[in-house]
């Protein structure tokens, strides 16, 4: 344990501790004092973690430290911290987003009576993600991993007025937990084979091919759950029932980023298993297209963004699959910035117009210029418009995939082709739906007559100004701050220090960017042309008959319901019936049978006097005869 | 000094029960709480009897089978003609369970000072019965003589019967009868097992018997089957579990807490100390069957919970699943699995004890335990809802809380054991963990979310409830963060017990 390790332990430690203390505050609303304490705790937790990260980055000394935690048989579990520069950059993103979310939430939830537990849960969430990022032991990592699942459950279910919130919360926890069954088993295989759960030793261990591939594919199940990859992505769009800042937190820096980060952390193992990489690549390609296509047909602003997250995470896992963890991490960082920005800005829109539906928005750019311009930056970065952040990182992913199609990487060549093509098509679709979103919300005629309600937890209807307006300062500043990295973070790829930390390739601005640029312009142009040709009509109408299919996310919810939920319910009912009418009835019937036998014997003994006398004499006679026979023999 | 403490641990609650029974109602309840407090202190003090020079972690390669060395023991001839001794002792395996027993009895006696279940007998009698129960349970964990173990094992039965039948719910007599008859059936098998071993080995000393020394293979097979059946009824292991839901549903809150918290642990403790200890070859022979039944318990217990409609019954069935993980750990017969089982034992005692306290509090306030009639608790009683959420989440095995270690490492131990059978069992057990999450989330959704249904009579958590619950909340967190608290000194004794198998 050196000094940096002690400091490093404060990174997950402080937010976790602050979160636990915050949970002890009165959950009910008892005035401003407890509210202020809760807010102070939440902001302080994120701010201290951010300061620690900056100091650690400045020290330029990797955080390493380990103490023994528990020894179970021959297996050692340790409390190990291990964070190099790359991990610290991820931690930086987590802390910045968490701080922005905490500050933003103070205004966004200003009249929510259950703000105190909310702020504490956000702190726990942040701490858990930082634990995943800094952990050097698989079991310790699993703790952060699952605590995040719990916090997402608690926060998605926060809003008491939304009838769908509890169901969405349960779904988020359960779907990720199903993936975590695989994750636990995968970790167990890795740990048992290596005799330790320390990541450094696990990475150095020489595994046989079979167990390694099995373990990695099992771990990918957990990754798919947390990072919302096909087929375990179904929880993410529903998770929009959570308050908007929570969506920003889940989508940008925590939770969905965790899966990608874990693959990044274990990449040396993945690099030895082409089968696991192939699974990852196919999963990524399906997810990119599935998410992007589903995003085209949504009418709910937040759902467009949610599906775009699914698709963008697919780019990261795709980059990992084609052997470029650096590109994946770079895209993770830029995505954290622009997706947090987009969600917080979306919160400002919803705050202003009181609805999530694009069909009820329009013309908002006049009333809320700050929100509009930040949205332009965020959507531009999402679509990959140069020189915004997303352009550089996405270009990195595309180059890595194209490079892998030439062979020479661990991944099979056909998988590299699949990833590359999916990523290219994804660029065009992303540009299309980003343009559609911008046009639907901010251009065209305003539909003020439909902004009939004030947003309940933001302000009461009586004080609702007639025109949509930019949000108050506490919400505006986090958006403005996040707009900066969304715009310029991509340019850090030119900084040698940053590139070394991520082991990133220098940006190549050669002929390879022409194809994505053409696709980008095609996507934007198509959406704009549809919008321009028939003004005021949703470009998504052009999707025609496939629109309901896309809008429902390819009916995968229904498939999941048919294939998993209902069979499990039916099985549970059958098992309960078996247990009560089979096992328990057997037990009860032995009791009943014994009682009946007793009754029978009692009846046999209850006889009228003459018959009893006869019976007694008969018995005496039999006994006498028996005694006489055996007695004479002896 | 050490032997004095050992005897005092049993004598204080016994005397306390006597005094409690003689005093008037309220004074008696206070006396019981005081006796329980002294006993708890004594159980904690037992740690001082440990040789401080021994070091906490004894790892590394060993040569030959080390004997089981208790920290402290007392050995007095009791029935010399039958070679039965009054032999008590404490070691790393039994110590955490002893302390847990002391703690839960104290919490229950303290709770009874303020809260006596309505419609039953006097609170004083209930408190006295709790102390008698404690004597039996502590004696079971302390006994180092097989016959003495059996005697204490039996002492527990009747007071528990009286607690359920005297202070329980509307169906209490039926449930109590089922409990006592079912567990008596187990006891008969245990008695047979005890005499099989004692007659064959010529001694009843558990220290001498550890490692199955001197017993023929057939004897070990027969003995282990008898022991396993007897302890499987107590633990309970599917399909011998059906007394449990009825007993729990009808038992008063404190009865449920003791029943789930420590009474079930007598089964798993007995399986390790007596079953595996005295008949290791039998254990190795029966391990696959035990493992399959344990996984069946996990899956069936959690699936039944998914369709359960009553709060206490659901928690009772969840015990079947959790004890399934403990039994899976034991069945692997690896050191990892045994240690996981010991942590799982303690964690289940703490968490399920808390869950039953909370379920009792909710039922007292709303006068219903039906999930369909509950709802919106986080609106009407936010603290209570928060505690219920905490306990449920701890129970579903969230990493960082107590429940995680036992369950995750039972799975890891099964993977460690290797081979197609144990790998399959590990996969199924891990899947059972997901179903466990499903039914606890369903429970929370029904009880805490949604529209507020019955207005609870008393939304605030009472001071006595805080006193009774907060140690359990703290322990659930503490054991989760520092699991070595439980496994501190278990490595050497488990090696001693399983040495014959390697």
Interface residues (C-beta under 8 A of the other chain):
Chain A: X23 X26 X27 X28 X69 X70 X71 X72 X73 X74 X75 X114 X117 X139 X142 X143 X145 X146 X147 X150 X153 X154 X157 X160 X166 X167 X170 X173 X174 X177 X178 X180 X181 X184 X185 X188 X189 X191 X192 X568 X569 X571 X572 X573 X575 X576 X579 X583 X584 X587 X588 X591
Chain B: X57 X59 X178 X181 X182 X238 X239 X241 X242 X243 X299 X300 X303 X304 X306 X307 X308 X334 X335 X336 X337 X339 X340 X378 X379 X382 X383 X386 X389 X393 X398 X399 X400 X404 X405 X408 X409 X411 X412 X413 X415 X416 X426 X427 X430 X431 X433 X434 X435 X437 X438 X441 X442 X445 X449 X450 X483 X484 X487 X491
